[in-house]
């Protein structure tokens, strides 16, 4: 999408579609950016490459939703659904442990000499239906993983949870994100 939007106007941009671990380049980079999916690549392969390519990596993580239904109700919804999906989708945790989730999401930090960190909060309104559709962007809740029957049941359960917290069908949501930057390491700390 970015390449289409750029339409060749910036000749200094090299567009590549590859896995980070297999991407090869002789050129260096001024900055390498990553999002919340930084936990997916093999850090032992990726970060030594990054250490040779750049002195600065910036990672924007934590699309952490502050649920309008409250943390206990949100965990009460997620936990049984994760248990159900663990039987359907390999690699899905059977329960949601927020501390484990945060720890796993921060594993990349052992591969960075942290230069700084900043937290951003963003409040916005979203329709209940759009909120539910957004949840399906995660691999665990995708239509392909769930199948039609579970997909419909999930939507119904999530609507039942969130609808009481909406005003005229709109939810007041808050997302917390964190930007962390630093120099990549060729081996992890600790």
C-alpha angles and dihedrals in degrees: 000000000000091000091052091048091049091050091192095301092129110054092184092067116093111199116210132174107199142113110275091235094055099037112114128197136161091199125085127227132226091216137004117201131196137179136214091297090072086109092069102067123079100260093201088062101034105044098052086054091049091049088058095045106044147008095217132056121175119196124191108198141158112064079184110175119211096212117225089217091060130256095273093053091044092051089044088057097042100045100063092039092053089049090052093047092048087071091051105035120044114230096029114131115241092224137022113246108179093200092052091045091054093045092051091047091054099049090106090065091075085065094054134072092220113231098177148331135213131183123215128195120199125186120198143156123244133174116249091241092051090047089055093047089051091056089060090064087078115089093235093056098038119130089239092055096041104040121217100289097050090040091057093043092049091051092050093048093047092047090051090051098046105032094078089058094053129094112214088344093307126117124210103224135182125200123195118203131177128211114205123180137181148120116301117241127217089219131026126258118248 
